[in-house]
Amino acid sequence: MTALPWSAAWRIARRDLHRRFRGLKLLLVCLFLGVGALAAIGSLTSAIRGQLDSQGQTILGGDLEVEVWQRLLNDDERRFLASYGWLSEGYRMQAIARHGEATAPIELKSVDAIWPLYGRFTLADGREAGSPSGNEAWLAPGAAERLGVKVNDAIKVGTEELRVAGIIGDEPDRLSEGFQLGQTVIVAKDLPERAGLTAPGALYQTKTRVRLSRDVDPEGLKGTLAKRFPDAGFDIRTRDTASPGAERFVSRMGEFLTLVGLAALAIAGIGIGGGVSSYLEARRRSIATLKILGATSGDIARIYALQVGAAALIGALAGLAAGVLVTPLLANALGDLLPVGADLELAPWALVRAAAFGLLVALVFAAPPLARARKFPAMALMRARVAPLGRGGRSAALPVGLGLAGILVLAFAGAPQPLLTAAFLAGAVVLLGLLALLGRAIRTLAARIPRPSDPIFRSALANLYRPGAATASLVTALGFGLTAFVLLAAVQTGLDANIRRSVPERAPDYFVLDVPRDGAASFRQLVASLAPGATIETVPTMRGAILAYGPKGREQRVSELKELPEGAWALRGERGLTYAGTLPEGNTLTAGTWWPKDYSGEPLVSVDANLAQAAGLEVGDMITVGVLGVERSARIANLRRIDWESLGFNYVLVFSPNALEDVPHNLAATIDLPRGTSAPGLLAKLAAAFPASSAIEVGPLLREARAILDRVALAILAAASVAVLAGIAVLLGAIAAARAARLYDAVILRVLGASRAQLLLLQLGEFGILAAILAAVSLALGTGLAWLVVVELFEFDWLPDWGEILGVLGAGVALLLIFALAASLPLLRARPAQSLRAL
C-alpha cells in the first residue's frame, strides 16, 4: 500500500491534538521542568563565565598580579616586571577606622597614582576617580554607615587622620580581592607606612599588578617569574585566573546543577515513556480503526510520532522560555557573590543544548511505545486489555541508539569534568538497569512465593505478576523518583552541615591582629578592665612559605615540583606560622611527641597530619620555610590533628620557640567574653591604645558569612527542587497509567461481587508492597549517589542528616500511597455495564 504523505499524516495528527494535548500533559510537564532547569543553569553559568573571561583584566586589575606578604617587591624584582609593562603597587591589610566613639574593622587598600590599570573606578555620586591623594580616603558605603560619617568628615586610621573624600560606587577589581573581614577603605599608597601599620612584624600583603605590552603572554610570564624568583614567596595570578575562587565555585556549582538538570531529564524521560505508553493505550481503538481502514504501520508511526513530537517541541520551547525568565531571579539570589547582573541575557549554546537534551530524551523514551503500537495488528490492538502489546524492541533500537548517542555527544561537549559526567551517565544507566532488574525480580518472586490465605493480599500479590502487569515500569518510575528524593535530601543536608560546621555558632567574640610583643601585658590589662572575666589568648604570628621538605639530605624543593601533591594546599604561597611551648588547645597528637616547655635543642616543628599525608611527610623529616627572606629549617617532631571547626588559632605548622622567636613579629589575640555579656567601647579603646593593631568583631562577620552561604544553599535547593518536581510528576504519571490499565480488572472484580472497600484495599496492598521494597532500595542507592556528589565532587565531609533523609523518604512513600489511593477513586465510581461496553 502507498504510505500516507507527511502532510496527510500531520492533518490526522493535528485533529487528534485539538483537545489541549489531553493524554500528553505528562510529557509536556516533564520536558518543561527538565529543559527549563537546564536552560536556566546553562544561561547563568554561561553569563558568569563570560564575565570572568571577558573582564579578567578588569576583575584582576591587570594582566598579571604578584602578591607577597610583609614586604614590597625589591628593586631586582621590580625591574624585572617593569621590563614587561607598567606596574601598579599597593598594600592590603586589616585595620580599624575611628570617628569619635564609633569604630569599624576595615580592609585598608592602598593604591598608587596609576591605579586602576584597567576599568573605571567611580564614586557613589557618579564621579570617575583614581588613587586618593595625601590624607584623603574613599570609603565603602558600609564603612561610612557604621562610622556615621559623610563626605568631608574626618576619620582616624592608625596614627593618621584622613578626610572622607568620597563614597565608593563601582570598584572594578573588587571581586579579585576575595572575602574581606571588613568594609573597604581606599587610601594613597604611602598611607600605611605613615600610619605606622607596616612596622617590622606587622601582617600585611602587597599587590603589584602589571599591564603587559601587547606581545607578552601572561601565563608564560608567570612561569618565567616563578623560575626567576623560585623562593620569593610569590602568589601569582593572571587575567585568565582573575578570581580563582569564583571560577572554582562556578565550575563546581555549574557541574553539579547541570547534573541536577540531567537527573531531572532522566526522571522526566521515565515519565515521558510512561505518558506516551498511556496515551497510545488510550488511542488503541483509533489505531486499530486506522489500520482496518488501510493505514500501514509506517502511517501509524508517522501520525503518532508527529503528535508526540509536537507536544515535545512545545514542552521544550516552554521550558526554554521559563529558563530564560528565571535566570535573572537566580542571578539576583546570588547577589554580589559573582560577576553577573540581573539583566536578561541569552546564551544561545546553553539554550540549544537544553532543548536538544530534552528532545533527545523524549526520543529515547517515546520510541519504544511508538514501536509497539506500530507493529501490532489491528485485532491484537482491539484485544490489548487481555492480550497486551508486545515489546517492539527491534524497531525502536535505531531511534533509541541515535538518541543515546546524541545525549552522549551533548553531555561531553564542553563538560568541565568529563570523568564526572561519564560517571553520572554511567550511574544513571546502571540505576535504570538495576531498577528494571528489580522489577523483573519482584514479578518472579511474587509468582513463586506461597499464596497468602487472605484474598485481598493474594489478589494484590497476583497483580504484580499477572499478564500485562506494569510492575517493571512502575518499579523503574517510582524507584527513580524515590531515589531522587533521597539523593537530593542527602546532598542538601550534607552541604548544609558542612556550611554550619565551617561557620560555627560559637566563636571568639573578637580577633585582634598585630598586638605588639612588648605591649602584650598592657593589652591584657586594658581588655580585663573593659571586659571583666573575658578569656584572652595570644599567640605569636608571622607569615612564611614552605620552600623544601622531605628526609634530611634529600629534601624536595617546592619550586621544582611540576605540580603540587593533591591535598597539599599548604605548599602553595605563604601561610601563617607560629611557635608554642605546649600543644595548642583542640589539637591531638597522632604521631611523635611534643617538645619540653623549656626546649633549646635542634629546631623542631609540628605538622598537620592531613598535610603530612598529602605530601608524604613522616616524623624525622625536615621542613624549610622562608620568613622575611631568610630560610629556616626544622625537623618534624610530631604530627597532629587540628580541630578546624573552631574559629580559634589553627596553624598547619607550629614550631618550637627556639626556631622562630628571634624573627620580628607581633601577636594575634582572641577575646572571648563571658556568655551573655558585652563590652561597649572595647573596640574604640583598643584602637586608641594600639593604633597599629586591628580588631575584628566576629559576630557580624559570622552573620555575613552565614547569609552568603545561605544564599548559595538556597540557589542549590531551588535548582534541585526541579528534579523533585519532575519526580512527583513521574509518580503521578506512573500511577495514572497504572490506573488506566486497572480499569478492566476493577470492573471484572465488581461484576464478581467485590466491594469498593475491597478494591481500595487491593490497590493499597499492591502499592504498599512496592513502596516497602522501593523505600529500602532507594535509601541505599540515593545515599550512595549523594556520597559521590558531596565527597568526590564538592570534596566535603560526609555529614548527612539521617533523620531528615528518612523523613523525606517517608514523605515520598506517603505521597506514593496517597496518589495511588487518589487514582483508585475513579475505579470505584466506574459503572460495570458502561465500562464493559466501552472496553
N, C-alpha and C positions, 0 to 999 in steps of 0.2 A: 504494500500500500504506500501511497505517496505521503510523506511526512508533512505535517502542518507547517506552513511558513511561520517564522518568528512573529510576524505581525499578527497573524491569526491567533497564535498561542498567547500573545500578550492581550488581545481583546478578551479571550476567555478568562485569563488570569485576572485581568483588571475588574471584570464584572463580579468576580468572587471576592474581591478585596474591598468592596464598597462599604462593608459593614464595620468600618473603623478597625480593620485588622483583627477582627474577632478570631480568637484562637492563636494568634501570633503575638499577643501582647507580651508574653513571657520573653520571646525573642527580642522584642523591642526594648523591654526594660533591661534585660541583661546586657545587650550591646550598648545601650545608653550609659549604664553605670561603668562598664569596663572601658569603653572608648573615652568617656568623659574624664575618668581618672587618669588615663594615660595622656590625654591631651593637656590637662591641667599640669600634671607633673612635668611633662616634656617642655611645655611652654615656659614654666617657671625656671626650671634648671637651665634651659637654653638662654633665657634672658639674663640669668645671673652669670653664666659662663661667658656670654657675650660681653657683658660689662667688665668682667675680670680680664678678658682677653684684650678688648679694645681700649680699656682705660688703665692698663697695667702701669704705664709711666706715671699717670696722674695719681693713681692709688698709692704707688710706692714713693712718689715724689722725685723720681729719677729713673735712669736706665739701670743703675746698679747702686746698692746700698751696702755700706760696710759698718757694722755695729760692733763696738768693743766696750768693755767695762773699765771704768775708773781711769780713763786717760783719753786724750785726743790722739789722733794719728801723729806719729813722729815725722820729722822732715823727710826722711827717706821714703816712708810710705805715702806721704802726701805728694811728693814729687812724682813718684811712680804713677799714681792715679791721675794727677794733673796732666800727664803726658797724653792721656786718652780723652780728655774733655774738661768740662767745667765742674768745680766742686762746690758743694754747699754743706757746711758743718753746723752742728749744734748739739746741745745737751738734752737728756731726758732723765728726770728724777722725780721722786716723791718729795713733797714739801707741804708746808702749812701756810695758808694765806690768812691774814688777820685784818679785821676792820672793827675797831673798838673792842667790844667784848665778844664779837662774833668771830668764829674760826671755821675754816673749811680745809680738809685734806685736798690737795690738788696734784695734778700731773703737770709739772713745770716743763715746758717745751721751749728751749731757746733756739733761735734760728738766726742765720746771718743775713746780710743785706741782699743776697740774690735769691733768697727763698721766696716763693716756691719755684723750683726749676721747671715744673710742668703744672698746668691747671691754673685756676684763678681762685685766690683767697678773697672772700667777700665778708663784710660785716653785716650785722643784722639790719642796719639802715640802708643797705644796698651799695655802699662804697666798696670799691676794689682796693685792697691794701696788700702790704708785704710785711717785712720784718718791722716790729716796733722800734722806735729809736730811743736811746737813752734809757730813762726810767719809765717809759710807757709800757702798757700791757694790754693785750687783748684777752678778754675773759669769756669762757663758755657761759651760756645763759644760766646753767645750774649753779656755777660758782658765784655768779653775780647775785642770784636769788638767795643762796644760802648766806652770803656775807651781807646781804641787804644793801648793795651798792648800785650806783648808776654811773653813767659816763661822767668823767672828771672827778669822781670821788677818789680818795687815796686808800691804798691797802699796803700792808707790810708783808714781805716775803723774805725770810732770813733776816739780815740786818738792813735791808734796803726798803725804802718807801717808794711805792710805784703809783702812777696815775692811771686810772682806768680810762684808756683812750678809745675803747670801743668794745662792743659785744660781738662775739664770733657768730657769723652766719653760716657760711659754707667753707669747711676746712678740707681742701682737696685730698690730702694724704691721711685723713683721719682713720680709714679702715686699716691701713698698714701699721698703725701704732699699736694695734692689739687691744686686749682688755686692760682697762685702766682702773686704778684704785682711787681715782678722784677725778673731778672735772678739770678740763684743760685750761691752763693759763699760758699764753704765748708771750715771750719776752725776747729782748735782744740777746745776741749770742754771749756777750761777756757778763750778763747779769748774774748767773750762778756764781761765777768767781767773785764778783764784787760783793755778793750777799753772803760769802763765806760758806757756800754749800758744796764746794769741791775740794775741801781740805783733805790732806792725806788720810786715807782710811774711809772716806765718805763713799757711799754706794750711789753710783750714777752710771748712766750709759752715755756714749757719744755716738751720733749717727752722722756719717759722711755719705752724701748722695752725689752721684756723678751723672751729668748729662753728657753722653758719649758723642764723639764725632760720628758722622753718618756711616762710615765704613767699619765700625767696631762692633763685633758680636758680643753682647753682654755675657752670654753663657761661656764663651771662650775666654773672656777676660776674667770671669770668676775662677775658672780653673787655673789660669796663669797667676792670678793673685794668690790663690791658695798654695801654689808651688813656690812662689817667690817669697812668701812670708808664712811658712808652714806652722810656726809656733806662736803666732801673734795673737791667737785667741779670737780671730775674726768670726763673726756670724754674717755671712754674705747672702744677699738676696738680689734677684734680678727682676726686671719688669714682667717676666713670664711667671714669676712666683711672687707677685707683689704682696699677696695676702695668703700665705700657705695654709693658715688655719681656716680661712673662709673657703679656700679651694678644697681642702680635705673634707670639710663639713659638707660642702655642696656635692662632692663626689660620692661620699658615703651615703648621704641622705638621698641624693638622686638615684643611686643604685638601689637603695632599699625601697624607695617609693615606686620606682619602676617595677621592681619585683612584686610589690603590693598590687600595682595595676595589672601586671600579668597574672597574678593569682586571682584577681577579680575576674579577668577574662577567662581564665581556666575554669573557674567556678561557673561563670556565665555560660561557657561552652557546654557544660553539662546541662544547664537549664535550656540552652538552645536545642540540644539534641532531644531532650525530653519534650520541649514545647513543640518542635516540629513533628515528632512522633505522635503526640497527642492530636495535633492539628490534622495530620494526614489520616489518623484513625477516625476522627470526626468526619472526614471527607471521603471515607471509603465507598459510600454509596455513589457519590458523584464520580469518583474514579472508575468504579465498576460500570456506571452508566456510559461514561465516555468511551470505555473500551468496547462495550456492547455496540455502541454507535459507530465503531470503526477506528477509534483512536489507537495509535500504536504506543508501545512502551516509551519510545522516544518522545512522542507527543506529550504523554503524561509527565515525563521528566522535564520537558521544556515548560509546560504550563505551571507546574508547582515549583520548579526552580525559579521561575520568574517571580512568583508570589513571594517566596522566601527571600529571594534576592532584593526585591523592592522593599520588603519590611526591614531587612538587614541594612540596606543603604539608608533608609530613613532613620533607623535607630542610631547608626554610626554618625550621621550628619547632626542629629540632635545632640549626641554625646560630644561631638566636636564643638558645637556652639556653647554647650554648658561648660566644657572645659576652658574655653577661651574666656567666658564671662566670669568664671570663678577664680581665674589666675590672679587678678588684682586683689581679691579677698585674701588669698594665700600670701601674696606679697605684703599686704598690709598687716597680716598677722605676724609676719617675721619682723616687722618694724624696721629699725635701722641696723639690724644684725648683719644684713647682707646688702650688696650694692645693687638693689633692684627697686625701681619705682613702682608706684601703684597704678600707673597708666596701663591702658590696654595694649598689649603687644602681641603680634602674631609671629609664631615660629613655624614657618612652612614645613620644614622637615619633621618637626615634632608632631604636627597635625597629620601629615601624610602617614607617618609611621603609626600613629594611634589608630587612624581609620583602617589602614592596611591590616594591622593586628586584628582589629575587630572583624573585618570581613573574612580574613583567613580562618579565624577561629570559627566563625559561622559556617564556612565551607566545610571544615573538618568535621564538625559535629552534626551538620544538617545533611551531609551527603549520604550516610548510611540509611537513615529512614527514607530519604527520597529514593534510594536504590531499591529498598524493599518494596515500596509502593509501585515502582516502575516495573518490576519483574513479575509480580504475581498476576495470574489470570483473573478474569472478571468474576467467575463463580467463587473462586477462593476468597476474593475480596468480600463478596457477599456473606461468606461464612466465617469471616475473620474472628468473630466472637468465640466460636468453638474450634476453629482451625486457624490459629494465629499465623501471621505473616512470617515468612522466612527471613533469613538474615540479609541476603543480597550483598554479602561482603565483597565478592569479587568485583562487581561493577562499581563499588564505592572505593576500591583500592586506589585508582588513579587520582580522583579529586582529593581524597584524604592525603595521599602521598605528596601531591603538589602543594596542598595547604600546609602540611607539616614542614616541607622544605622551605616555603616562603616564610613561615614563622621563625625557623632557624636562622635564615639569612637576615631577617629584620632584627632578631634578638642580638645577634653578634655584630651587626653593623654599628660601629661607634660605641660598643659597650666598654666602659672604663675598666671593668674587671671581667674579662671573658671567662675565666675559670669559674667565677662565682655564678655568672649567667648560665654556664654549662651545667654547673651543679644544681641550680634551681630547675632548669628544664628537665634534667635527668630525674630530679626528685619528684617533679610533677608527674612524669611518665611512670615512675616507679609507684607513686602513690595511687594513680589511677589503676595501674596493673594490680596492685595489692587489693584495692577495693573490689575490682572485678573478680579476682580470685576468691575473695572473701564472700562475695555474693553467690558464686557457684558453690563454695563450701557450705554456706548456710542452706542452700537448696538441697544439696546432697545429704547433709546431716539431718535436716528436717524430714527427709523421706525415709531415713533409715532408723531413727530412734523409735522406741516403742510408742504406740498410740496412747495418749492420755485417756483416762476414763471420762473426764469432763467433756461434754460435747462442744462447748464453746471453745475451750482451749484446743481441742482436737481439730476443730474447723480452722481456727486461727493458724495452727501449725501447718495444716494442709494447704492453706492459702500461700504458703511460702514456696511450695514446690509443684503446685498444680500446673497443668498445661496453660501457657500464656501468662504465668505469674511474672510480675515486673520486679521480682526480688533483686535481680542483678542491677538493674538501672536504679532502683530505689537505694540499694546499699551504696552504689557509687555516688549518687547525688547527695544523699543525706550524710554519708560518711565524709565526703569532701567538704560539705558545708560545716559540719560539726568540727572537723579538723581545723578549718579556717578560724572558727571561733576560738578554739583552744590556742592556736598559733598566735593570733593577734593579742589575746589576753596575756599569754606568757611573755610576748615581746614587750607589750606596753608596761606590764608590771615590772619586768626586768629592767627596762630602761629607767622607769620612774624610781626604782630602788637605787640604781646607780647614781641617778641625779641627786636623790636625797642624801645618799651617803657622801657624795662629793661636796655637798653643801650642807654640813651638819646643822642641827638645830642649836647646838650648844658649842660655843667657841669663845676664845678670849674676847673681852669687850674692846680692847684697844691693842693695836700693834704700834710700836714706836721704833723708828729706824734712826741710825746714826746718833745714838747716845754716846757722848764722849767717854772714853775709858776712865779718864781722871774725874769725870763728873757722875759716875755711877752712884756713889753714896748720896750726893745731893739730889739726884733723880729719885732714888728710893724715898728719901726723906720728904721731898715735895709731894710725891704721889700718896704717901702714907698720911700726910697732913690733910690732903684734899679728899681722900677716899679711904677712911679708916677700915681696916680689915681686908683691903684688897690684896690679892696674891700677885706678886711681881716676880717675873722670871726674866733673866737676862742671859744672853749668850753672845760670845764673840762672833762676828760675821764678816766675811770678805768674799771676793769672787776669784775664781781661778778655773783654768781649763785642764782637763786630763790630757797630758801630752804623750805618755807612754805607759804600758802596763805589761805584766807577764812575769815569768820566772826570772830571777836575778841573772843578769848577763845575757838574757835572750828576750829583753823587753821589745814589745811591738810598738812602734811609733804610730800614733793615731793618724798623723798626716800622710802616712804611707799606705793606709788601708784604702782599697778600691771602693769598698762600701762598708758601712758600719754593721756589726752583727745585729740581727733582728732583736729588738727589745733593749738594746744598749744605748738608749737615747741620751744618757748622761755623758757619753763620749763626744757629743756634738756641742761645740761652743763652750761658753763659760757657765759654771754652776756655783751655787752658794757653798762655801766651805766654813767649817768651824772646828774648834778643838774643845775637848772636855776631859775632865779627870775621872768622871763617873759615867756609867751607861745612861744615856738620855731616857727620860720617862716615856713609857709607851713603846720602847724598843725591846726586842727579845733576841738574845744571842742564839744563833743556830750552829755556829762552829767557832772554835778557838776560845780564847779567854780575854777578858778586859785587863788593861794595864793598871798597875797600882796608882793610887791617887797622887803620890809624890814621885812618879816615874821620871827618870832622867837619862835613860839609855838611848838606844837606836830609835830614831823617829818611827812611830807606828801609825797605822790608820785602820779604822773600822769601815767596812764596805757594806752597802745594802745588798742583801742576799739575792735579790732579783737581778741587780746589775751584775753581780758575780756570776750568776748562772748564765746570763746572756753573753757575757764577754769571756767566759771560761776561766774566771779567776778562782784561786784557791788560797787558803791561809798559807802564808810564807812567800807569796808572790810580791812583786814590787809595783808601786804606782808612782808616777812622776807627774806633778802638776806645775803649771806656770802661774805664779802670783805676782802681779805688778812687774812682769818682765823677768822674773827670777825663777829658775827651775828648782823644785824641792822634791826629794824622793823619800818615800816611807815604805816600810814593809807591812803587808796586811797581817794584822794580829788576830782579827776575828771577822765574822760575818754576822749580820743581824737583820731581823725582820722589823720593818718600820710600820707603825700604825698611821697610815696615810689618812685615815678617816678623821683624825683630829686636825684642827687648824692651829696646832702648836708649831714648834720649831722642828722640822724634819729635814735632815741633811743626808744626802747619799753618802758623802764622805765625812767622817768625824776623825780628826787627828788627835794624837797625844799632844798635850800642851807644849812640850818642848819642840814640836815640829813647826809651829806657826806663830807662837805668841810674840815673837820679835818682829812680825810683819806689821806695818802700820795698818790699823783697823779700828773700827768703832764697835759698839754693842747694838744688838737688837733686843727689844724688850716686849713682853706681853703683860698686860694689866687685866686681871680678872676680878671684877667687882663682886662682892657678896650678892647672892641671888636676891633679886627684888630691890636692889639699891641702885642709885645713880650718883654721878659725881658732876654736878653742874659747874661749869667753869674750868674743868680739868684741862681741856684742850687749849683754852686761851692761856692759862697759867704755864702749861708746858711750853707752848710756842714762845711766850715771852722769856722764860728762863733758859730755854735751849733753842734759840732761833735757827740753828743749823740742823736740828732734828726734825723729823716729820712723823706725825702721829696719825693713825688711821682708825677711825671708829668702825668697828667690824659689823655692827648691827645693820646699818643702812646698806653696807656692801653686800651682806648676805641676802638682804631683801631684794636688792637689784639683781643679784645672780640668780636667785630663785625665780624672779619674774621673767628673766631671759630664758631660763631653762623651761619654765612652764609654757612659754610661748612656743618653744621648739616642740615640746611634748604635745601641745595642742595641735600643731600643724601635722605631726605624725599621726595623732589619733584621728584627725579629720580625714586625712588621706586613707588611712587604714579602714575607716568606717565604710568606705565604698565596698571593700571586699565583704564586710559583714552584711551590707545591704544586698549585695549580689548573692551571698549565701542564703539569706532569708528568702529572696526571690526564687532561688532554686528549690528550697524546701517547699515553698508554696506550689511551685510548678510541678514538682515530682509528685506531691500528694494529690494535686488536682488531676494529673494524668492518671494516677492510680485509681482515683475516684471514677473517672470515665470508664476504665476497664472493669470496675467492680459493679457497675450498674446492672449488668446482666446477671451476675451472681446474686446480688441483693434481691432482684425481682424473683428469681427462681426460689430463693430461700423463703421469701414472703409467701409465694404460692404454696410452698410446703409447710407453712404454718409458723415460721419464725416471727417473733415479736420484734418491735422496734428496739426494745432494750437489749435483746439478744444480738441484733445486728450491730448495735453500738458497742457492746462488749466484745464482739468479734473483731471489729476494727481496732479497738483499744488493745486487745490481746496481740494482734498481728504486729501493730506498730510498736507496742511495748517490748516485744521480743527483739525486734530490730533495734530499737533505741538502746536497750540494755547492752547488746553486743557492740553497737557502734560507739557508745559512750566510752567503753574501755579501749577500743581500738583508736578512737580519735584522741583520747588523752595521751596515749603513747606516741602516736605519730605527730600530733601537734606540738607537744613539748620537745620532741626530738628535733623537729624543724626549727622551733624557736631557739633552742640552744645553739644551732648553727648560726642563726641570724645575730643573736646577742653576743656570743663569744667569738665567732670567726669573722663576722662582718664588721661589727662595731668594736670588737676587742674589749668588751666589758666583762665584768664578773657575772656569773650565773646566779641571779638573785630573784627568782620568780616568787610571786605571792600565791602560794598554792591554794589558799582559801578563796581568793578572787578567781583563780583559774577554774577551780571546781564549781564556784558559783556561776561563772559564765557558761561552763559546760552544762550545769544543771538547768540554767535558763534556756539553753539551746534545746535540750531534751524536752523541757516543758513546752517550748514553742512547737516542737515537732508534734507532740501529742495533742496539743490544743488545735493545731492546724489540721491534724488527722481527724479529730473529732468534728471540727467545724466542717471539713469537707464531707463528712459522713451524713450530715443533716439532710442534704438533698436526696440521698439514697433512702432515708427514712420516709421522705414525703412522696417518693415515687409511687405511682399507681400501677400495680402489676399489669392490668389489662392494656392500659395505654402504652406502657413501656414495651410490652411484648409485641404490640402491633408496630411500634417504631423500630424494634430490632429485627 
